[in-house]
Amino acid sequence: MATVTNWIDHLSAAEVKGAIYPGVGTEGVLVIILLVIWIGWHVITSISEDEISAKLARKRHGANDHKSNITDW
């Protein structure tokens, strides 16, 4: 196994052709996929939290209901 002492000379050498790591060129696609997943996660989480908030609002808990030891708080 050869030791690389100068990366600039090594990467510009004629015997080194192609990518220096696998997946070159897919970074943009991966970022777009990540953004779609990230935004989707926020939408799903928001919908879930809205449903939970609506469920609690329908129960109309009062400010002192926790003192009555309500189990379904």
PDB file with SEQRES, HELIX, SHEET and CRYST1 records, atoms N, CA, C and O in Angstrom:
SEQRES   1 A   73  MET ALA THR VAL THR ASN TRP ILE ASP HIS LEU SER ALA          
SEQRES   2 A   73  ALA GLU VAL LYS GLY ALA ILE TYR PRO GLY VAL GLY THR          
SEQRES   3 A   73  GLU GLY VAL LEU VAL ILE ILE LEU LEU VAL ILE TRP ILE          
SEQRES   4 A   73  GLY TRP HIS VAL ILE THR SER ILE SER GLU ASP GLU ILE          
SEQRES   5 A   73  SER ALA LYS LEU ALA ARG LYS ARG HIS GLY ALA ASN ASP          
SEQRES   6 A   73  HIS LYS SER ASN ILE THR ASP TRP                              
HELIX    1 AA1 TRP A    7  LEU A   11  1                                   5    
HELIX    2 AA2 GLU A   27  LYS A   59  1                                  33    
HELIX    3 AA3 ASP A   65  SER A   68  5                                   4    
CRYST1    1.000    1.000    1.000  90.00  90.00  90.00 P 1           1          
ATOM      1  N   MET A   1       0.848  -1.169   0.000  1.00  0.00           N  
ATOM      2  CA  MET A   1       0.000   0.000   0.000  1.00  0.00           C  
ATOM      3  C   MET A   1       0.894   1.232   0.000  1.00  0.00           C  
ATOM      4  O   MET A   1       1.795   1.357   0.830  1.00  0.00           O  
ATOM      5  N   ALA A   2       0.643   2.129  -0.924  1.00  0.00           N  
ATOM      6  CA  ALA A   2       1.462   3.330  -1.072  1.00  0.00           C  
ATOM      7  C   ALA A   2       1.020   4.403  -0.086  1.00  0.00           C  
ATOM      8  O   ALA A   2      -0.149   4.484   0.292  1.00  0.00           O  
ATOM      9  N   THR A   3       1.962   5.205   0.311  1.00  0.00           N  
ATOM     10  CA  THR A   3       1.683   6.326   1.198  1.00  0.00           C  
ATOM     11  C   THR A   3       1.557   7.589   0.366  1.00  0.00           C  
ATOM     12  O   THR A   3       2.405   7.860  -0.485  1.00  0.00           O  
ATOM     13  N   VAL A   4       0.517   8.356   0.599  1.00  0.00           N  
ATOM     14  CA  VAL A   4       0.314   9.608  -0.125  1.00  0.00           C  
ATOM     15  C   VAL A   4       0.952  10.719   0.695  1.00  0.00           C  
ATOM     16  O   VAL A   4       0.592  10.938   1.852  1.00  0.00           O  
ATOM     17  N   THR A   5       1.900  11.415   0.084  1.00  0.00           N  
ATOM     18  CA  THR A   5       2.565  12.513   0.789  1.00  0.00           C  
ATOM     19  C   THR A   5       2.048  13.870   0.339  1.00  0.00           C  
ATOM     20  O   THR A   5       2.141  14.848   1.080  1.00  0.00           O  
ATOM     21  N   ASN A   6       1.501  13.935  -0.876  1.00  0.00           N  
ATOM     22  CA  ASN A   6       0.998  15.201  -1.387  1.00  0.00           C  
ATOM     23  C   ASN A   6      -0.307  14.927  -2.129  1.00  0.00           C  
ATOM     24  O   ASN A   6      -0.292  14.350  -3.216  1.00  0.00           O  
ATOM     25  N   TRP A   7      -1.427  15.331  -1.554  1.00  0.00           N  
ATOM     26  CA  TRP A   7      -2.734  15.035  -2.135  1.00  0.00           C  
ATOM     27  C   TRP A   7      -2.947  15.743  -3.465  1.00  0.00           C  
ATOM     28  O   TRP A   7      -3.601  15.191  -4.350  1.00  0.00           O  
ATOM     29  N   ILE A   8      -2.424  16.924  -3.628  1.00  0.00           N  
ATOM     30  CA  ILE A   8      -2.616  17.658  -4.884  1.00  0.00           C  
ATOM     31  C   ILE A   8      -1.969  16.904  -6.031  1.00  0.00           C  
ATOM     32  O   ILE A   8      -2.581  16.738  -7.085  1.00  0.00           O  
ATOM     33  N   ASP A   9      -0.745  16.449  -5.841  1.00  0.00           N  
ATOM     34  CA  ASP A   9      -0.078  15.673  -6.891  1.00  0.00           C  
ATOM     35  C   ASP A   9      -0.767  14.336  -7.102  1.00  0.00           C  
ATOM     36  O   ASP A   9      -0.876  13.865  -8.235  1.00  0.00           O  
ATOM     37  N   HIS A  10      -1.228  13.728  -6.037  1.00  0.00           N  
ATOM     38  CA  HIS A  10      -1.870  12.422  -6.149  1.00  0.00           C  
ATOM     39  C   HIS A  10      -3.188  12.512  -6.918  1.00  0.00           C  
ATOM     40  O   HIS A  10      -3.451  11.679  -7.785  1.00  0.00           O  
ATOM     41  N   LEU A  11      -4.011  13.503  -6.615  1.00  0.00           N  
ATOM     42  CA  LEU A  11      -5.325  13.600  -7.253  1.00  0.00           C  
ATOM     43  C   LEU A  11      -5.251  14.102  -8.680  1.00  0.00           C  
ATOM     44  O   LEU A  11      -6.168  13.863  -9.465  1.00  0.00           O  
ATOM     45  N   SER A  12      -4.185  14.789  -9.030  1.00  0.00           N  
ATOM     46  CA  SER A  12      -4.054  15.269 -10.405  1.00  0.00           C  
ATOM     47  C   SER A  12      -3.201  14.342 -11.255  1.00  0.00           C  
ATOM     48  O   SER A  12      -2.926  14.657 -12.412  1.00  0.00           O  
ATOM     49  N   ALA A  13      -2.783  13.228 -10.720  1.00  0.00           N  
ATOM     50  CA  ALA A  13      -1.973  12.276 -11.477  1.00  0.00           C  
ATOM     51  C   ALA A  13      -2.836  11.577 -12.515  1.00  0.00           C  
ATOM     52  O   ALA A  13      -4.047  11.434 -12.343  1.00  0.00           O  
ATOM     53  N   ALA A  14      -2.201  11.150 -13.582  1.00  0.00           N  
ATOM     54  CA  ALA A  14      -2.920  10.523 -14.694  1.00  0.00           C  
ATOM     55  C   ALA A  14      -3.503   9.172 -14.302  1.00  0.00           C  
ATOM     56  O   ALA A  14      -4.545   8.781 -14.829  1.00  0.00           O  
ATOM     57  N   GLU A  15      -2.859   8.450 -13.391  1.00  0.00           N  
ATOM     58  CA  GLU A  15      -3.360   7.124 -13.032  1.00  0.00           C  
ATOM     59  C   GLU A  15      -4.574   7.168 -12.105  1.00  0.00           C  
ATOM     60  O   GLU A  15      -5.255   6.159 -11.927  1.00  0.00           O  
ATOM     61  N   VAL A  16      -4.845   8.323 -11.519  1.00  0.00           N  
ATOM     62  CA  VAL A  16      -6.022   8.473 -10.673  1.00  0.00           C  
ATOM     63  C   VAL A  16      -7.126   9.075 -11.534  1.00  0.00           C  
ATOM     64  O   VAL A  16      -7.125  10.270 -11.830  1.00  0.00           O  
ATOM     65  N   LYS A  17      -8.064   8.222 -11.927  1.00  0.00           N  
ATOM     66  CA  LYS A  17      -9.161   8.678 -12.779  1.00  0.00           C  
ATOM     67  C   LYS A  17     -10.474   8.398 -12.064  1.00  0.00           C  
ATOM     68  O   LYS A  17     -10.628   7.363 -11.415  1.00  0.00           O  
ATOM     69  N   GLY A  18     -11.400   9.305 -12.182  1.00  0.00           N  
ATOM     70  CA  GLY A  18     -12.710   9.109 -11.584  1.00  0.00           C  
ATOM     71  C   GLY A  18     -12.804   9.706 -10.197  1.00  0.00           C  
ATOM     72  O   GLY A  18     -12.014  10.567  -9.807  1.00  0.00           O  
ATOM     73  N   ALA A  19     -13.762   9.238  -9.485  1.00  0.00           N  
ATOM     74  CA  ALA A  19     -14.072   9.798  -8.170  1.00  0.00           C  
ATOM     75  C   ALA A  19     -13.108   9.284  -7.109  1.00  0.00           C  
ATOM     76  O   ALA A  19     -12.593   8.170  -7.200  1.00  0.00           O  
ATOM     77  N   ILE A  20     -12.879  10.108  -6.114  1.00  0.00           N  
ATOM     78  CA  ILE A  20     -12.015   9.685  -5.013  1.00  0.00           C  
ATOM     79  C   ILE A  20     -12.829   9.072  -3.880  1.00  0.00           C  
ATOM     80  O   ILE A  20     -12.255   8.563  -2.918  1.00  0.00           O  
ATOM     81  N   TYR A  21     -14.161   9.113  -3.979  1.00  0.00           N  
ATOM     82  CA  TYR A  21     -15.024   8.453  -3.006  1.00  0.00           C  
ATOM     83  C   TYR A  21     -16.302   8.031  -3.717  1.00  0.00           C  
ATOM     84  O   TYR A  21     -16.680   8.649  -4.712  1.00  0.00           O  
ATOM     85  N   PRO A  22     -16.971   7.001  -3.235  1.00  0.00           N  
ATOM     86  CA  PRO A  22     -18.190   6.531  -3.905  1.00  0.00           C  
ATOM     87  C   PRO A  22     -19.347   7.504  -3.711  1.00  0.00           C  
ATOM     88  O   PRO A  22     -19.469   8.140  -2.664  1.00  0.00           O  
ATOM     89  N   GLY A  23     -20.176   7.610  -4.712  1.00  0.00           N  
ATOM     90  CA  GLY A  23     -21.359   8.452  -4.612  1.00  0.00           C  
ATOM     91  C   GLY A  23     -21.142   9.894  -5.004  1.00  0.00           C  
ATOM     92  O   GLY A  23     -21.940  10.756  -4.635  1.00  0.00           O  
ATOM     93  N   VAL A  24     -20.092  10.181  -5.738  1.00  0.00           N  
ATOM     94  CA  VAL A  24     -19.838  11.555  -6.164  1.00  0.00           C  
ATOM     95  C   VAL A  24     -20.955  11.994  -7.095  1.00  0.00           C  
ATOM     96  O   VAL A  24     -21.314  11.271  -8.025  1.00  0.00           O  
ATOM     97  N   GLY A  25     -21.499  13.162  -6.850  1.00  0.00           N  
ATOM     98  CA  GLY A  25     -22.569  13.692  -7.677  1.00  0.00           C  
ATOM     99  C   GLY A  25     -23.953  13.472  -7.098  1.00  0.00           C  
ATOM    100  O   GLY A  25     -24.930  14.025  -7.604  1.00  0.00           O  
ATOM    101  N   THR A  26     -24.050  12.679  -6.053  1.00  0.00           N  
ATOM    102  CA  THR A  26     -25.368  12.419  -5.468  1.00  0.00           C  
ATOM    103  C   THR A  26     -25.666  13.319  -4.279  1.00  0.00           C  
ATOM    104  O   THR A  26     -26.730  13.201  -3.671  1.00  0.00           O  
ATOM    105  N   GLU A  27     -24.754  14.210  -3.940  1.00  0.00           N  
ATOM    106  CA  GLU A  27     -24.941  15.048  -2.756  1.00  0.00           C  
ATOM    107  C   GLU A  27     -26.182  15.925  -2.873  1.00  0.00           C  
ATOM    108  O   GLU A  27     -26.944  16.055  -1.914  1.00  0.00           O  
ATOM    109  N   GLY A  28     -26.387  16.521  -4.032  1.00  0.00           N  
ATOM    110  CA  GLY A  28     -27.549  17.388  -4.233  1.00  0.00           C  
ATOM    111  C   GLY A  28     -28.855  16.631  -4.083  1.00  0.00           C  
ATOM    112  O   GLY A  28     -29.796  17.112  -3.452  1.00  0.00           O  
ATOM    113  N   VAL A  29     -28.905  15.441  -4.669  1.00  0.00           N  
ATOM    114  CA  VAL A  29     -30.111  14.615  -4.569  1.00  0.00           C  
ATOM    115  C   VAL A  29     -30.349  14.206  -3.115  1.00  0.00           C  
ATOM    116  O   VAL A  29     -31.484  14.224  -2.637  1.00  0.00           O  
ATOM    117  N   LEU A  30     -29.284  13.842  -2.422  1.00  0.00           N  
ATOM    118  CA  LEU A  30     -29.432  13.440  -1.023  1.00  0.00           C  
ATOM    119  C   LEU A  30     -29.903  14.597  -0.150  1.00  0.00           C  
ATOM    120  O   LEU A  30     -30.691  14.393   0.773  1.00  0.00           O  
ATOM    121  N   VAL A  31     -29.433  15.802  -0.428  1.00  0.00           N  
ATOM    122  CA  VAL A  31     -29.880  16.976   0.333  1.00  0.00           C  
ATOM    123  C   VAL A  31     -31.361  17.235   0.080  1.00  0.00           C  
ATOM    124  O   VAL A  31     -32.102  17.545   1.014  1.00  0.00           O  
ATOM    125  N   ILE A  32     -31.798  17.112  -1.161  1.00  0.00           N  
ATOM    126  CA  ILE A  32     -33.213  17.313  -1.487  1.00  0.00           C  
ATOM    127  C   ILE A  32     -34.071  16.257  -0.791  1.00  0.00           C  
ATOM    128  O   ILE A  32     -35.122  16.577  -0.236  1.00  0.00           O  
ATOM    129  N   ILE A  33     -33.627  15.001  -0.821  1.00  0.00           N  
ATOM    130  CA  ILE A  33     -34.364  13.932  -0.138  1.00  0.00           C  
ATOM    131  C   ILE A  33     -34.441  14.210   1.358  1.00  0.00           C  
ATOM    132  O   ILE A  33     -35.491  14.034   1.976  1.00  0.00           O  
ATOM    133  N   LEU A  34     -33.325  14.646   1.936  1.00  0.00           N  
ATOM    134  CA  LEU A  34     -33.305  14.972   3.358  1.00  0.00           C  
ATOM    135  C   LEU A  34     -34.265  16.107   3.682  1.00  0.00           C  
ATOM    136  O   LEU A  34     -34.967  16.047   4.692  1.00  0.00           O  
ATOM    137  N   LEU A  35     -34.311  17.135   2.850  1.00  0.00           N  
ATOM    138  CA  LEU A  35     -35.230  18.251   3.088  1.00  0.00           C  
ATOM    139  C   LEU A  35     -36.684  17.798   3.023  1.00  0.00           C  
ATOM    140  O   LEU A  35     -37.507  18.226   3.832  1.00  0.00           O  
ATOM    141  N   VAL A  36     -37.001  16.934   2.061  1.00  0.00           N  
ATOM    142  CA  VAL A  36     -38.372  16.423   1.948  1.00  0.00           C  
ATOM    143  C   VAL A  36     -38.735  15.614   3.194  1.00  0.00           C  
ATOM    144  O   VAL A  36     -39.832  15.762   3.734  1.00  0.00           O  
ATOM    145  N   ILE A  37     -37.823  14.763   3.647  1.00  0.00           N  
ATOM    146  CA  ILE A  37     -38.081  13.970   4.852  1.00  0.00           C  
ATOM    147  C   ILE A  37     -38.228  14.872   6.071  1.00  0.00           C  
ATOM    148  O   ILE A  37     -39.108  14.650   6.903  1.00  0.00           O  
ATOM    149  N   TRP A  38     -37.372  15.891   6.185  1.00  0.00           N  
ATOM    150  CA  TRP A  38     -37.390  16.795   7.336  1.00  0.00           C  
ATOM    151  C   TRP A  38     -38.698  17.587   7.388  1.00  0.00           C  
ATOM    152  O   TRP A  38     -39.312  17.705   8.448  1.00  0.00           O  
ATOM    153  N   ILE A  39     -39.119  18.125   6.250  1.00  0.00           N  
ATOM    154  CA  ILE A  39     -40.373  18.884   6.198  1.00  0.00           C  
ATOM    155  C   ILE A  39     -41.558  17.955   6.450  1.00  0.00           C  
ATOM    156  O   ILE A  39     -42.495  18.324   7.158  1.00  0.00           O  
ATOM    157  N   GLY A  40     -41.522  16.757   5.878  1.00  0.00           N  
ATOM    158  CA  GLY A  40     -42.585  15.782   6.111  1.00  0.00           C  
ATOM    159  C   GLY A  40     -42.703  15.396   7.572  1.00  0.00           C  
ATOM    160  O   GLY A  40     -43.810  15.249   8.091  1.00  0.00           O  
ATOM    161  N   TRP A  41     -41.564  15.231   8.241  1.00  0.00           N  
ATOM    162  CA  TRP A  41     -41.570  14.904   9.667  1.00  0.00           C  
ATOM    163  C   TRP A  41     -42.225  16.021  10.465  1.00  0.00           C  
ATOM    164  O   TRP A  41     -42.996  15.757  11.388  1.00  0.00           O  
ATOM    165  N   HIS A  42     -41.923  17.266  10.114  1.00  0.00           N  
ATOM    166  CA  HIS A  42     -42.534  18.393  10.822  1.00  0.00           C  
ATOM    167  C   HIS A  42     -44.044  18.448  10.582  1.00  0.00           C  
ATOM    168  O   HIS A  42     -44.803  18.742  11.506  1.00  0.00           O  
ATOM    169  N   VAL A  43     -44.478  18.175   9.377  1.00  0.00           N  
ATOM    170  CA  VAL A  43     -45.912  18.186   9.064  1.00  0.00           C  
ATOM    171  C   VAL A  43     -46.622  17.078   9.842  1.00  0.00           C  
ATOM    172  O   VAL A  43     -47.664  17.316  10.453  1.00  0.00           O  
ATOM    173  N   ILE A  44     -46.061  15.876   9.818  1.00  0.00           N  
ATOM    174  CA  ILE A  44     -46.681  14.752  10.528  1.00  0.00           C  
ATOM    175  C   ILE A  44     -46.727  15.021  12.033  1.00  0.00           C  
ATOM    176  O   ILE A  44     -47.733  14.740  12.684  1.00  0.00           O  
ATOM    177  N   THR A  45     -45.648  15.561  12.579  1.00  0.00           N  
ATOM    178  CA  THR A  45     -45.608  15.881  14.006  1.00  0.00           C  
ATOM    179  C   THR A  45     -46.625  16.955  14.358  1.00  0.00           C  
ATOM    180  O   THR A  45     -47.283  16.868  15.394  1.00  0.00           O  
ATOM    181  N   SER A  46     -46.759  17.954  13.517  1.00  0.00           N  
ATOM    182  CA  SER A  46     -47.724  19.027  13.761  1.00  0.00           C  
ATOM    183  C   SER A  46     -49.154  18.495  13.745  1.00  0.00           C  
ATOM    184  O   SER A  46     -49.962  18.854  14.601  1.00  0.00           O  
ATOM    185  N   ILE A  47     -49.463  17.653  12.787  1.00  0.00           N  
ATOM    186  CA  ILE A  47     -50.806  17.068  12.711  1.00  0.00           C  
ATOM    187  C   ILE A  47     -51.088  16.233  13.958  1.00  0.00           C  
ATOM    188  O   ILE A  47     -52.175  16.308  14.531  1.00  0.00           O  
ATOM    189  N   SER A  48     -50.109  15.441  14.371  1.00  0.00           N  
ATOM    190  CA  SER A  48     -50.279  14.599  15.556  1.00  0.00           C  
ATOM    191  C   SER A  48     -50.489  15.441  16.807  1.00  0.00           C  
ATOM    192  O   SER A  48     -51.358  15.134  17.622  1.00  0.00           O  
ATOM    193  N   GLU A  49     -49.702  16.498  16.965  1.00  0.00           N  
ATOM    194  CA  GLU A  49     -49.851  17.353  18.142  1.00  0.00           C  
ATOM    195  C   GLU A  49     -51.172  18.116  18.118  1.00  0.00           C  
ATOM    196  O   GLU A  49     -51.763  18.353  19.171  1.00  0.00           O  
ATOM    197  N   ASP A  50     -51.641  18.503  16.940  1.00  0.00           N  
ATOM    198  CA  ASP A  50     -52.944  19.167  16.845  1.00  0.00           C  
ATOM    199  C   ASP A  50     -54.072  18.230  17.265  1.00  0.00           C  
ATOM    200  O   ASP A  50     -55.019  18.650  17.930  1.00  0.00           O  
ATOM    201  N   GLU A  51     -53.970  16.951  16.872  1.00  0.00           N  
ATOM    202  CA  GLU A  51     -54.987  15.982  17.275  1.00  0.00           C  
ATOM    203  C   GLU A  51     -54.997  15.792  18.791  1.00  0.00           C  
ATOM    204  O   GLU A  51     -56.061  15.715  19.405  1.00  0.00           O  
ATOM    205  N   ILE A  52     -53.822  15.718  19.382  1.00  0.00           N  
ATOM    206  CA  ILE A  52     -53.738  15.556  20.838  1.00  0.00           C  
ATOM    207  C   ILE A  52     -54.290  16.787  21.545  1.00  0.00           C  
ATOM    208  O   ILE A  52     -55.013  16.664  22.534  1.00  0.00           O  
ATOM    209  N   SER A  53     -53.956  17.966  21.045  1.00  0.00           N  
ATOM    210  CA  SER A  53     -54.463  19.203  21.652  1.00  0.00           C  
ATOM    211  C   SER A  53     -55.978  19.296  21.523  1.00  0.00           C  
ATOM    212  O   SER A  53     -56.654  19.724  22.458  1.00  0.00           O  
ATOM    213  N   ALA A  54     -56.514  18.901  20.378  1.00  0.00           N  
ATOM    214  CA  ALA A  54     -57.964  18.937  20.190  1.00  0.00           C  
ATOM    215  C   ALA A  54     -58.658  17.949  21.122  1.00  0.00           C  
ATOM    216  O   ALA A  54     -59.730  18.238  21.655  1.00  0.00           O  
ATOM    217  N   LYS A  55     -58.042  16.779  21.319  1.00  0.00           N  
ATOM    218  CA  LYS A  55     -58.615  15.783  22.222  1.00  0.00           C  
ATOM    219  C   LYS A  55     -58.656  16.319  23.654  1.00  0.00           C  
ATOM    220  O   LYS A  55     -59.653  16.145  24.355  1.00  0.00           O  
ATOM    221  N   LEU A  56     -57.583  16.965  24.082  1.00  0.00           N  
ATOM    222  CA  LEU A  56     -57.558  17.540  25.424  1.00  0.00           C  
ATOM    223  C   LEU A  56     -58.529  18.710  25.550  1.00  0.00           C  
ATOM    224  O   LEU A  56     -59.134  18.900  26.605  1.00  0.00           O  
ATOM    225  N   ALA A  57     -58.682  19.493  24.490  1.00  0.00           N  
ATOM    226  CA  ALA A  57     -59.593  20.634  24.535  1.00  0.00           C  
ATOM    227  C   ALA A  57     -61.042  20.170  24.638  1.00  0.00           C  
ATOM    228  O   ALA A  57     -61.859  20.839  25.271  1.00  0.00           O  
ATOM    229  N   ARG A  58     -61.373  19.028  24.023  1.00  0.00           N  
ATOM    230  CA  ARG A  58     -62.735  18.500  24.109  1.00  0.00           C  
ATOM    231  C   ARG A  58     -63.072  18.046  25.529  1.00  0.00           C  
ATOM    232  O   ARG A  58     -64.235  18.073  25.930  1.00  0.00           O  
ATOM    233  N   LYS A  59     -62.062  17.630  26.286  1.00  0.00           N  
ATOM    234  CA  LYS A  59     -62.312  17.181  27.655  1.00  0.00           C  
ATOM    235  C   LYS A  59     -62.563  18.349  28.598  1.00  0.00           C  
ATOM    236  O   LYS A  59     -63.134  18.155  29.672  1.00  0.00           O  
ATOM    237  N   ARG A  60     -62.157  19.537  28.229  1.00  0.00           N  
ATOM    238  CA  ARG A  60     -62.359  20.763  29.002  1.00  0.00           C  
ATOM    239  C   ARG A  60     -61.875  20.627  30.442  1.00  0.00           C  
ATOM    240  O   ARG A  60     -62.640  20.815  31.388  1.00  0.00           O  
ATOM    241  N   HIS A  61     -60.615  20.302  30.591  1.00  0.00           N  
ATOM    242  CA  HIS A  61     -60.033  20.219  31.926  1.00  0.00           C  
ATOM    243  C   HIS A  61     -59.929  21.606  32.529  1.00  0.00           C  
ATOM    244  O   HIS A  61     -59.600  22.576  31.846  1.00  0.00           O  
ATOM    245  N   GLY A  62     -60.212  21.684  33.805  1.00  0.00           N  
ATOM    246  CA  GLY A  62     -60.087  22.947  34.522  1.00  0.00           C  
ATOM    247  C   GLY A  62     -58.687  23.102  35.100  1.00  0.00           C  
ATOM    248  O   GLY A  62     -57.866  22.186  35.049  1.00  0.00           O  
ATOM    249  N   ALA A  63     -58.440  24.280  35.650  1.00  0.00           N  
ATOM    250  CA  ALA A  63     -57.117  24.574  36.191  1.00  0.00           C  
ATOM    251  C   ALA A  63     -56.808  23.752  37.431  1.00  0.00           C  
ATOM    252  O   ALA A  63     -55.640  23.503  37.732  1.00  0.00           O  
ATOM    253  N   ASN A  64     -57.836  23.326  38.153  1.00  0.00           N  
ATOM    254  CA  ASN A  64     -57.617  22.589  39.396  1.00  0.00           C  
ATOM    255  C   ASN A  64     -57.951  21.101  39.279  1.00  0.00           C  
ATOM    256  O   ASN A  64     -57.991  20.409  40.296  1.00  0.00           O  
ATOM    257  N   ASP A  65     -58.187  20.600  38.092  1.00  0.00           N  
ATOM    258  CA  ASP A  65     -58.552  19.192  37.924  1.00  0.00           C  
ATOM    259  C   ASP A  65     -57.432  18.242  38.342  1.00  0.00           C  
ATOM    260  O   ASP A  65     -57.704  17.107  38.736  1.00  0.00           O  
ATOM    261  N   HIS A  66     -56.205  18.678  38.262  1.00  0.00           N  
ATOM    262  CA  HIS A  66     -55.105  17.795  38.659  1.00  0.00           C  
ATOM    263  C   HIS A  66     -55.138  17.503  40.161  1.00  0.00           C  
ATOM    264  O   HIS A  66     -54.563  16.515  40.617  1.00  0.00           O  
ATOM    265  N   LYS A  67     -55.806  18.359  40.920  1.00  0.00           N  
ATOM    266  CA  LYS A  67     -55.907  18.146  42.365  1.00  0.00           C  
ATOM    267  C   LYS A  67     -56.900  17.041  42.703  1.00  0.00           C  
ATOM    268  O   LYS A  67     -56.855  16.482  43.799  1.00  0.00           O  
ATOM    269  N   SER A  68     -57.791  16.724  41.778  1.00  0.00           N  
ATOM    270  CA  SER A  68     -58.794  15.685  42.000  1.00  0.00           C  
ATOM    271  C   SER A  68     -58.277  14.302  41.628  1.00  0.00           C  
ATOM    272  O   SER A  68     -59.037  13.334  41.652  1.00  0.00           O  
ATOM    273  N   ASN A  69     -57.011  14.195  41.287  1.00  0.00           N  
ATOM    274  CA  ASN A  69     -56.370  12.927  40.944  1.00  0.00           C  
ATOM    275  C   ASN A  69     -57.055  12.260  39.754  1.00  0.00           C  
ATOM    276  O   ASN A  69     -57.421  11.086  39.813  1.00  0.00           O  
ATOM    277  N   ILE A  70     -57.222  13.017  38.683  1.00  0.00           N  
ATOM    278  CA  ILE A  70     -57.809  12.484  37.461  1.00  0.00           C  
ATOM    279  C   ILE A  70     -56.762  11.611  36.777  1.00  0.00           C  
ATOM    280  O   ILE A  70     -55.656  12.066  36.486  1.00  0.00           O  
ATOM    281  N   THR A  71     -57.123  10.344  36.522  1.00  0.00           N  
ATOM    282  CA  THR A  71     -56.141   9.423  35.953  1.00  0.00           C  
ATOM    283  C   THR A  71     -55.956   9.623  34.458  1.00  0.00           C  
ATOM    284  O   THR A  71     -54.889   9.323  33.924  1.00  0.00           O  
ATOM    285  N   ASP A  72     -56.972  10.123  33.778  1.00  0.00           N  
ATOM    286  CA  ASP A  72     -56.885  10.300  32.322  1.00  0.00           C  
ATOM    287  C   ASP A  72     -56.559  11.747  31.999  1.00  0.00           C  
ATOM    288  O   ASP A  72     -57.244  12.379  31.194  1.00  0.00           O  
ATOM    289  N   TRP A  73     -55.549  12.255  32.605  1.00  0.00           N  
ATOM    290  CA  TRP A  73     -55.147  13.640  32.372  1.00  0.00           C  
ATOM    291  C   TRP A  73     -54.474  13.672  31.057  1.00  0.00           C  
ATOM    292  O   TRP A  73     -54.033  14.732  30.615  1.00  0.00           O  
TER     293      TRP A  73                                                      
END                                                                             
